């Protein structure tokens, strides 16, 4: 504790040097242990609709690590949704046809869920639904890929997310791979998105707030497609937006107001532990409490719920990406404090019912 608080900068530098290839905020388990809370509203059901798993050179976060975080948190997490990660591009099959390259990640996600179920049958249903990666610009070529992925995942593939988050400023980054600008404007992208709807798959979007208007075109063009906007629409706080929260908010709100008029769009409430979305907690000597998280995140989350309603929002952990900023337990305590004034029905929708409906999860 003495070394961490007095020589914090030295320790942080050491961690960063040990994780030079880490595209995310480095995780410091010892730092996180400095502020561990008891769970509040312990019986409240939770489905975590957004987390990642990987085993790469910069770190490991597999089913047992995720379950360990859940167990330590004490929260009642019943099931989870695996979301594709740009970091897992490294396990793609480079010898396969381009449209089939991402299949190994879907297999990996399915295997992780099966291992968790075999070893911990009474714990959280890890990866109960899977959102895989697929380049929609392949158009009709993705049809056999989808069919193969559904079969290999044993029906757990419920949606697709493609790498889209991009900005011209190099300081604005959020993952292992930076996508090209303007992908959503490609007619082939729309063609691929329409195919997802035919297979009853949803489409997740992780984009920055400066790209929200491009997503609007997709929502308007395919009104029957279930679209899930990740991380409250990605309000940028880096680069030209550093220290200009009012500018970020003005641009973000204008676009979010427009998107809220499309009933096929729902929003995940989370991802605010990333530096690009404004988190600075990782710079502190002590990790944030749930009160700290509540104070920081509540304005963005409340405004999103106000725009989209309780029927179209759901809390997410975005772990282990957000683990660089806070613990799993404090994160869910923060969400519970944010929702303190809400009714039981409203809480149930935000914490598990909307996620179950969106990703077709059946809780026994």
Helices and strands as residue ranges (DSSP letters): H 2-6, H 8-18, H 29-32, E 45-51, E 54-56, E 59-61, H 63-73, E 76-83, G 86-91, G 98-100, H 103-119, E 125-132, G 136-141, H 142-152, E 157-161, G 183-185, H 187-198, E 202-205, G 209-211, H 212-221, E 227-229, G 231-233, G 239-241, H 245-259, E 265-269, G 275-277, G 281-283, H 290-308, G 310-312, E 313-315, G 321-324, H 328-338, H 344-348, I 349-353, H 354-358
